Amino acid sequence: MTAFRSSLLRCGVFLLALTTTPALGVMPAGYYAYAAGAHWTYSSGEVQVVGPAVVHKGVTVTPVSHQYGSTTYSQDLLELRADGSVWLRGVNTGGRLAWFTMPLNVYPPGPLQPGMAWTSGNSAMTLRSQVTGMSAVKLAAGTFNALAIRTDTTLAGKVSTQTTYFVPTLGVVRYQTGDGSLIDLQR
């Protein structure tokens, strides 16, 4: 899997834990846990680090770096919109930026609920995501009631599927790849 595609799958596909369900559709601050300085360490050895917001091509984006050891392999540029939605505006891999004129919707405005579905695409790829339900997830980092989100990514005519387990205000606590491999939050 290319670093770009792997980065895209992780992105669209991260950050939440269901510790509370907001009443009347009011979303708590930090629902999609992208505060500068936030970081997650996964069983694969990957560390994801949220950087401070920057302006790129006139758009304010929040960079999320994907690191192994001291090396950053890719960086997702996320637009956190006023309506609460999260959009992938670009991916920087190896110093080469792929900027999406038509961004990809990673998450719709929260709170997320089982049954919700969303689709977005551009000339290169399409993301189709659905919250398929709730799942108890027991990890080294703790036990969580997580929202299971299935995302089908179509790129160059090929479809790959990933399920992320998302906990509001915390982030993605588990990734499950199409081949069944699990990548768990360590801390």
Secondary structure, DSSP 8 states (H G I E B T S, - for coil): --HHHHHHHHHTT-----S---GGG---TTTT---TT-EEEBTTSEEEEE---EEETTEEEEEEEEEETTEEEEEEEEEE-TTS-EEEEEEEETTEEEEEEEEEEEE-SS---TT-EEEEE-SSEEEEEEEEEEEEEEETTEEEEEEEEEEEEEETTEEEEEEEEEETTTEEEEEEETT--EEEB--
